[in-house]
Amino acid sequence: MRRSPAFNPFNNPFIYVLPFLHLMGCIATAVLDLAWMPVVMSDFPASALLMGLAWRFGYPLFWFGVFGTLWWYLLSIFFFWLWQY
C-alpha cells in the first residue's frame, strides 16, 4: 500500500496525549517528591540511557521530562504511522 498524501501526524491532536501525560507524570513526581521508578519503567527502553544520564549529572526532571517526553512523542508518531496502513 502507498501512503496517502494526507499523511500528516501533526494535525492529529491525539499525537500529543501520551507525551502530555508523561510530562505531567514527571512534574507530579518531582513536585510531590515521589520515587522515579514508575517513570523509569514507563520510558523503557529509552530509560536505560536516561537513567545513566540522571545518575551521572542529576536533575532527573530534566532528563526524563524532556527526553522521556520526546520518546513518547516519537512513539506516538510511529503508532500513528502504523495506524495509517
Helices and strands as residue ranges (DSSP letters): G 9-11, G 13-16, H 17-31, H 37-42, H 46-57, H 60-62, I 63-68, H 69-83
